[in-house]
């Protein structure tokens, strides 16, 4: 995923809650969707960052040796300047780029074993 090209804001901006709520009709459902999507984006960003940092990793046996790797610093600074996962998630929700699948209560009941239904 190209995080830099998402067009999401890199700073905090004030949003109208009505715009977010109109996507689902429920404030809490909208927030739950935003939380889940931002967690997914954050996990992708973290995985990608760790893969890039591992390319430059040096493994030494001596604890005294502190090695400053300019490539690692540049990669870290690049990821620090990217839009935050929540900003990307809000932009995706507002532009209808998020797929939301609603689970019916009946489907949840069918998946739950009968012992848990009785409890």
N, C-alpha and C positions, 0 to 999 in steps of 0.2 A: 504494500500500500504506500502510496506517495503522500506522506504526511504533510510535507511542505506545500503541496499543490492543492490541499483541501479547501483553501480559501477561508478557513476559520480564523477568528480573531486571536491574536497573540496576547492580548490584554483583556482584562475584565470589562465587560460593558453591561449596561442596564438593559434588561429584556422585559417585555410586556408578558406577564404570566398568561394573559388571555391567548396569545399566539401559541404558546406551548400547550395549553389546555385544549384548544380547539382541535388538535390533532387526535386526541383520544376521548375527550369529553370528561376526563377525570384528572384532577391534579396529581393524585397519588399514583395513578397508573402511568402518567407521563413521566413522573420522577423515577419510577421503577424502571421504565424503559431507558431513560437517560443514564441511570446508574449502571444498568447491565451493559449498555453499549459502551460507555466510557471505560468500564472494566475490560471489555474485549479489546478496545483500542489500546489501552494501557499495556495489556499483556503482549500484544503484537509489537508495540514500540520497545518494550523491555527485552523481548526475545531478539529483535533485530539489533538493538544496541549491544547486547551481550555477545552476539555473534561477531559483530564488527570489532568489538574490543578484544575478543579472543584472538583475532588475526594478528594483533600487535602485542599480545602478551608475551612476556619473557619470564621464564621460570628459572629462578636461581635458588641455590641452596643456602646462601649466606643472608642472614637477616640484616646485617649492617649495610648492605648495598641497596641504596635507594636509587632506582633508575627512573628518570623522567623521560617519558616517551611523548614527543610532541604530536605524533599522529593520534595517540589515544586522547590527548587533551583536545585536539581539534574535533574529533568525533564526538566527544562529550559535550563540547560547546555547541556543536551543531544541533544535538538533540535537546539541549537546554533552550535553544531559540525556537524550537518547533511549537506550534499551538498545543495547548494542553488537551488531554483526551476528552475532558468534559466539554470544551469549546467545540471540538470536532463533532461530538455526539449531539450537541444542541443544534449545530448547523445541519447535520444530517436529518434530524427529526423535523426541523422547520422546512426543509426542502424535500420532504417525503422520500428520503433515500434510505430509510430504515424499514426493514421488513418486520412487522409485528404479527406474531401468531398468537391468537387467543386460544387458550385451552378451556374447553367446556367443563363445567363441574361434573357432568356425566362421565366424560373421559377420565377424569381424575379418579372418580369412584370406581370405574371399571379396572383401573390399574392398581388400586389399593386392595391388598388381600382382605378376605372376609373377616379375619381376626381383628384387623385394625378398624374396620367399619363399626364393629360392635363396641369397641372401647370408648 
